[in-house]
Amino acid sequence: MNLPFAAADWMVMAAYVAVLFAGGWLFMPKHTETSQEYFLAGNTVPAWLAAISVLSATQSAATFLGGPDYGYRGDYTYLGTNLGGLIGAVFVARVLIPRFYAMNATTVYELLTRRFSDRATRWAGGMFLVGRVLAGGARVYLAAIAVAMVMTATVSAAGIVVAAAMVVIVSFLFTFVGGLKSVLWNDLIQFVIYLGAAIATLIFLWVSIPASTGEIIAGLANTPEGVNKLRLFDLSLDPTRPFTLLAIMTGVALLYIANSGLDQDTTQRLLACRDAKTGARGLYLSVLATVPVVAVFVTIGLLLYVFYNRPDLMGGATSAAAQEFGGQKINIFMHYILTEVPPGLRGLVTIGVMAAAVATTNSALNAMSSVLIQDFYRPWRERRGGAPERHYVLAGRAGMGVVGVAMFLMAVLSYYWQRYADMPLLEFALQVMVFAYAGLLGVYFTAVFSTRGTTGSVIAALLAGFVVVMLLQPAIARTIGLPTFLATLSFPYQLCIGTLVSTLVCAAPRGAAVRVSEQAAAVA
C-alpha cells in the first residue's frame, strides 16, 4: 500500500529547503567580479573540500538509487570498481593535473590549444558539452524518478517532466550568483544530508529484519538461487558483464581517467585548489572516501533483497516488491521508502535523493557554462575587441540557463531511452558517459604521449570515438549486422574499443613540432 507523505515528512522537507537557503546565503560570495573567481573559486579550495565536492558530483542520484538497485539485483562487485578508480586517480594526479596547473588552465581543454590549436580545443570542449548533457540529463532523470514517486506514487512521462524541471530550476538558482564557490559549499551540505539519510535507512532496514546479523550474512553468502551476494570481484571473462575484474582494470579505469581528468565537471574542482599537489590530494581523498559511501548504498540493496525475497530470514513472510510500479525493480529503493519506512525518515530519505540530484546538477551547470564561455564565447568576443571581466561572469550565468534547458530535455529523453534499453540504473548512468569519453581519451593519450596528430585528426578522432560507441549499442549493432560478440559488449569494453580507434585516428598524421615544444616548455 502506498502511504501519502505525513506532516513529519513535510516538516523535514521544509527544514531541508530552509537549510539550503541559509547555506546558500552564508557561503555565497558577495562579490564575484572575475571569471577566475566565478569558475575556479579564486583557486582557494582546500583538498578536503575538493574531495567532498568531487565525491558529491560523481556519486549523485545514480548511486542513491542505482547502488541499492545493483545490490538488490546482484552483489558487491560494483564496489570493486573503486580499484579502477584508484588506477585512474594515479594517472590523472601524476600526468594530467600538473600539466593543467602549469598552463594556469581554467578548463582542461586548453591543453589542446598548446598542443594543436584553438580549433582543437573548441572541438574537445564541444564533445564534453555533448557528453555532459547526455550524462547530466540521465542523472537528472534518475533523481526525477524519486521526485515523481513522491508526488504521484508512480513513474510516468508527465511526472518525469515536472520533477526534472524542479531539479534543474533549483540547481540553477543555487549556482546562479556565486559560481563554483557556491557549488562547493552547497555540495558539502548536500553530501552530509544524502549520506546521513542513507545511513539512517540502512540502520532502520537492518533492525527491521528479524534474523541475526550472522544469519543475514550467511543467507547472503549462500542464496537459494546459488549466488554469493557478498562477492567483491567477478573473475569471469564474460564481456557482457560490466564489473568483472578485467572490465574494472581496463574500461572502468579508462572511465575514471576520463571523468577525473578530462571531464570539466569533475576536474574543475581539482583546478580550483591552490596548486597541483593540493588538487591531486583532493582527488586521492575522493577515491578513498568513495569506498565506504558506495558500500552503504549497495548494502541497502542487499538488505532489500532479504526483505523482499527471503521469507526464511523474515520470519516466514515477505512483502511484494515494487508491484505498484509496473513490476519495475528499478524503483525498489523508492518503493521501500514510500511503503515501509516511518514518517520523518521517509521525508529524510526523499530529500537525500533530492540533495544528491541538486549537488550533481548545479556542478554540471557551472562546468558546462565554464567551457561554453571560456573556450567558445571569450575567444570569439576578444577577437572583436574584448570585454571587462564582469561581462564574462554575466555570460556564465546566461550559459547556465542554456545548458540547463538542454539537460532537462535529455532527462525527459532518458525516460524513454532507459526503458527501451531495459538497463539497470547504474549501467544506464555510466553508459551514457562513454559516448564522449572515448574520443576525448584517444585525443589526450595522443597529445600527452606522442608528437603526432593535427587539428584535423583531433576532430576526426573525437567523432570516431563517438560513432564507434554508438555503433556498439546492442540495438544498433544488431541492426547493422555486427557479430554477436560485438553486439553484446558491456560499456567498459565499448569504451576500450572506442578509445583504441580514437587514438589510432588521432595519431595517424605527424604532428607540428612547434606545438610540442611549446607544450614541453609550459609543463616544465
SVG drawing of the C-alpha trace seen along z (x, -y; Angstrom):
<svg xmlns="http://www.w3.org/2000/svg" viewBox="-2 -46 63 69">
<polyline fill="none" stroke="black" stroke-width="0.4" points="0.0,0.0 1.4,-3.4 1.4,-5.8 1.0,-9.6 3.5,-11.9 2.7,-12.7 3.2,-16.0 6.5,-14.9 7.8,-14.3 6.8,-17.7 8.4,-19.3 11.7,-17.5 11.4,-18.7 10.7,-22.3 13.7,-22.1 15.8,-21.0 14.7,-23.9 15.5,-26.3 19.0,-24.8 19.6,-25.2 18.7,-28.8 20.6,-29.6 23.7,-27.8 23.4,-29.5 23.2,-32.9 26.0,-32.1 28.5,-30.7 27.6,-32.7 30.4,-35.1 29.0,-38.6 31.2,-39.9 32.2,-37.8 33.9,-40.1 36.2,-37.8 35.7,-34.6 38.6,-33.1 36.6,-33.7 33.3,-32.5 34.6,-29.3 37.6,-28.4 36.6,-30.0 39.8,-32.1 42.0,-28.9 41.3,-28.9 39.7,-25.5 41.3,-23.1 41.9,-19.5 39.2,-18.1 36.5,-20.3 37.5,-19.5 37.4,-15.8 33.9,-16.0 32.7,-18.1 34.1,-15.6 32.5,-12.7 29.2,-14.6 29.3,-15.3 30.3,-11.8 28.0,-9.8 24.8,-11.7 21.3,-10.1 22.9,-7.4 24.4,-6.0 21.5,-6.9 19.0,-4.9 21.4,-2.8 23.5,-1.4 20.6,0.2 19.2,1.4 22.5,3.1 22.8,4.7 19.2,5.9 19.9,7.5 23.5,8.6 26.4,8.4 29.3,6.2 31.1,6.3 30.2,2.6 32.1,1.7 35.2,3.3 35.1,0.7 37.0,-1.6 40.1,0.4 39.7,-1.1 39.1,-4.5 42.4,-4.2 44.2,-3.4 42.5,-6.4 43.3,-8.7 47.0,-7.9 47.2,-8.6 45.3,-11.9 47.2,-13.1 50.7,-12.3 50.2,-13.0 47.3,-15.4 46.8,-17.7 50.5,-19.0 50.1,-19.9 46.8,-21.8 48.3,-23.8 51.5,-24.6 49.2,-26.2 47.0,-28.1 44.1,-26.4 40.5,-27.3 39.3,-24.3 41.0,-21.1 40.6,-21.5 43.1,-24.5 45.9,-21.9 44.9,-21.1 45.4,-24.8 49.1,-24.5 49.4,-21.0 47.3,-21.6 45.2,-24.7 42.3,-26.8 40.0,-24.9 41.0,-21.5 40.2,-23.0 36.8,-24.1 36.0,-20.6 37.1,-18.9 35.0,-21.3 32.1,-20.7 32.4,-17.0 32.4,-17.5 29.3,-19.6 27.5,-16.9 28.7,-14.1 27.8,-16.1 24.4,-16.9 23.8,-13.2 25.3,-12.1 23.9,-15.1 20.4,-14.7 20.5,-11.0 21.3,-11.8 18.6,-14.4 16.2,-11.7 17.3,-9.3 16.6,-12.0 13.3,-12.8 12.2,-9.2 12.4,-9.7 10.7,-13.1 7.9,-11.8 7.3,-8.9 7.0,-11.2 4.5,-13.4 2.4,-10.7 3.5,-7.3 4.3,-6.2 6.7,-7.0 5.0,-8.5 6.3,-10.7 4.3,-13.7 5.7,-13.1 9.3,-13.0 8.8,-16.2 7.6,-18.1 10.2,-16.5 13.1,-17.1 12.1,-20.7 12.1,-21.2 15.6,-19.7 17.1,-21.8 15.5,-25.1 16.6,-24.6 20.1,-23.7 20.2,-26.8 19.1,-29.1 21.8,-27.9 24.6,-28.3 23.5,-31.5 25.1,-34.1 28.2,-32.6 29.5,-30.2 31.9,-27.4 32.3,-28.6 28.6,-28.4 28.6,-24.9 31.4,-23.7 29.8,-24.6 26.4,-23.5 27.9,-20.2 29.1,-19.8 25.7,-20.4 24.1,-18.1 26.6,-15.3 26.0,-15.4 22.3,-15.2 22.2,-12.4 24.8,-10.2 23.1,-10.7 19.8,-9.7 21.4,-6.6 23.0,-5.6 19.7,-6.1 17.8,-3.9 20.5,-1.2 20.1,-1.1 16.3,-1.0 16.3,1.7 18.8,3.8 16.9,3.8 13.6,4.5 14.9,7.9 14.2,10.4 17.2,12.6 20.5,12.1 23.5,10.4 25.2,13.7 22.2,15.3 21.8,12.4 25.5,12.7 25.2,16.4 22.0,16.0 23.6,13.5 26.6,15.7 24.5,18.7 21.2,17.7 18.5,20.2 19.5,19.2 23.0,20.4 24.5,16.9 27.1,15.4 25.8,11.8 28.8,10.9 31.2,11.4 33.5,8.4 35.4,9.3 33.9,11.1 36.8,13.1 34.9,14.3 35.9,13.2 32.3,12.6 32.4,9.5 28.7,8.8 29.3,8.2 30.3,4.6 32.0,5.1 34.3,8.1 37.9,7.6 39.1,7.5 36.5,4.8 37.5,2.8 41.2,2.9 40.6,1.8 37.4,0.0 36.4,-1.2 39.9,-2.6 39.6,-4.5 36.2,-5.8 37.7,-7.1 40.6,-8.7 38.1,-10.5 35.8,-11.5 38.5,-12.8 40.9,-14.3 39.0,-15.1 35.6,-16.0 35.4,-19.6 32.5,-18.8 34.9,-16.9 38.3,-18.4 37.1,-21.9 37.1,-21.2 40.7,-20.0 41.8,-23.0 40.2,-25.3 42.8,-24.3 46.0,-26.3 48.4,-24.1 48.7,-20.8 49.7,-18.9 46.6,-20.1 44.4,-19.1 46.0,-15.7 45.5,-15.2 41.8,-16.1 41.4,-13.5 43.0,-10.7 40.8,-11.6 37.7,-11.4 38.6,-7.9 39.2,-6.6 36.0,-8.2 34.0,-6.7 34.6,-3.1 32.5,-3.4 29.9,-5.6 29.2,-3.1 29.3,-0.3 26.4,-1.8 24.2,-2.0 25.0,1.4 24.4,2.9 21.0,1.3 20.2,3.2 21.4,6.5 19.2,6.0 16.3,5.1 16.8,8.5 16.5,10.1 13.5,8.0 11.6,8.8 12.9,12.2 14.0,14.2 11.0,15.4 13.3,17.7 15.1,14.7 12.0,12.6 10.1,14.9 8.1,16.7 6.6,13.8 7.9,11.1 6.2,8.0 5.5,7.7 8.4,5.9 7.5,2.9 4.4,4.3 2.7,1.0 5.1,-0.4 4.5,2.0 6.8,4.6 9.9,2.4 12.6,3.3 14.5,0.1 12.2,-1.6 12.8,0.9 14.5,-1.6 11.9,-4.3 9.2,-1.7 10.6,-0.7 10.9,-4.3 7.3,-5.1 5.7,-2.0 7.8,-0.8 9.8,-3.5 8.0,-5.6 7.1,-9.3 10.0,-11.6 12.6,-9.1 10.7,-8.8 11.0,-12.6 14.7,-12.5 15.5,-9.8 13.4,-11.6 15.4,-14.8 18.5,-12.7 18.0,-11.7 17.0,-15.3 20.2,-16.5 22.2,-14.2 20.4,-15.4 20.9,-19.1 24.6,-18.6 25.2,-16.8 23.1,-19.2 24.4,-22.5 28.0,-21.3 27.3,-20.3 25.6,-23.6 28.7,-25.5 31.2,-23.2 29.4,-23.3 29.0,-27.1 32.7,-27.5 33.5,-25.5 30.9,-27.4 32.2,-30.8 35.9,-30.2 36.5,-28.0 33.9,-29.4 32.5,-32.8 35.5,-34.5 37.8,-33.8 35.1,-35.0 34.5,-38.1 38.1,-39.0 38.6,-38.8 36.0,-41.6 37.6,-44.0 37.1,-42.1 35.0,-43.0 35.5,-43.6 35.7,-40.5 32.3,-41.3 30.8,-40.7 32.1,-37.1 30.6,-36.4 27.2,-37.6 27.7,-35.5 28.5,-32.5 25.1,-32.9 23.3,-33.0 25.3,-30.0 23.9,-28.0 20.4,-28.7 21.2,-27.3 22.7,-24.1 20.0,-23.7 17.4,-23.6 19.5,-21.0 19.8,-18.8 16.1,-19.0 15.3,-17.8 17.9,-15.0 16.2,-13.9 12.9,-13.6 14.5,-11.6 16.2,-9.3 12.8,-8.2 12.2,-6.5 15.8,-5.5 16.3,-3.6 13.0,-1.7 13.8,-0.8 17.3,0.4 15.9,2.2 19.2,1.4 19.7,1.2 20.1,-2.4 23.8,-2.3 24.7,-0.8 22.5,-3.3 24.1,-6.3 27.6,-5.1 26.8,-4.0 25.8,-7.5 29.1,-8.9 31.0,-6.6 29.9,-8.3 32.0,-11.4 34.8,-9.9 36.1,-7.5 37.1,-10.3 38.5,-12.5 40.7,-9.7 42.1,-8.9 42.9,-12.6 44.6,-13.2 46.6,-10.0 47.9,-11.1 48.6,-14.7 50.4,-13.6 52.4,-10.5 53.3,-11.3 54.3,-14.1 51.8,-13.0 48.4,-14.4 46.9,-17.5 43.9,-19.6 42.1,-17.7 43.0,-14.3 41.7,-15.6 38.4,-16.4 38.2,-13.0 39.2,-11.2 36.5,-12.8 33.9,-11.9 35.3,-8.4 35.1,-7.6 31.5,-8.8 30.5,-6.9 32.2,-3.6 30.4,-3.6 27.1,-4.4 27.5,-1.5 28.3,0.8 25.0,0.2 23.1,3.5 20.1,2.3 22.2,0.6 24.8,3.4 22.1,6.0 20.5,3.8 23.7,3.3 24.7,6.9 27.7,6.8 28.8,10.2 27.0,11.2 30.2,10.8 30.4,7.1 26.6,6.6 26.6,7.7 29.7,5.9 29.2,4.2 30.1,0.5 33.7,0.8 34.7,2.8 32.8,0.4 34.9,-2.3 38.1,-0.4 37.4,0.2 36.2,-3.4 39.4,-4.7 41.6,-2.5 40.0,-3.6 40.1,-7.2 43.8,-7.0 44.7,-5.4 42.8,-8.1 44.3,-11.0 47.9,-9.7 47.7,-8.8 49.3,-12.0 52.6,-13.5 52.3,-16.5 53.7,-20.0 57.0,-20.2 56.4,-23.8 53.3,-22.9 55.1,-20.1 58.0,-22.3 55.5,-24.9 53.8,-22.2 57.0,-20.9 58.1,-24.4 54.7,-25.0 54.9,-21.8 58.5,-22.4"/>
</svg>
